[in-house]
Amino acid sequence: MPSDQDVHDSARRDAAHANEQIRALVDAGNLAGDEYEQLLAEWVAAHLHGDRPEAQGPQGPS
């Protein structure tokens, strides 16, 4: 069983990766700033509650 620190480190890496992906969508003009904040908050909330979205993080609008 992973330690609390391992879980915390993994969550930080996952959140950083999700943040990078969402920022790329914002930079590409596919996602407005407020949509970015909402999407990231929803993904982090789900991740912290154990409802892990895809390992790559949240996916932007189609």
C-alpha positions, 0 to 999 in steps of 0.5 A: 500500500502506498504511503500518504506521501506517495499518494500526495506526490502522485496527485500533485503530478497528475494535477500538474499534468492536467493543468498543462493539458488545460493550459494548452487548450486555453493557449490554443483558444479552445477554452476560455479562462473561466472554463479552464478554472471550472474544468480544473476544479472539477477534475481535481475535486473528482480526483481527490474523491477517488473518481479518477478521470482518465490518467491523462487528466481532463479532456477539453471540449470536443 
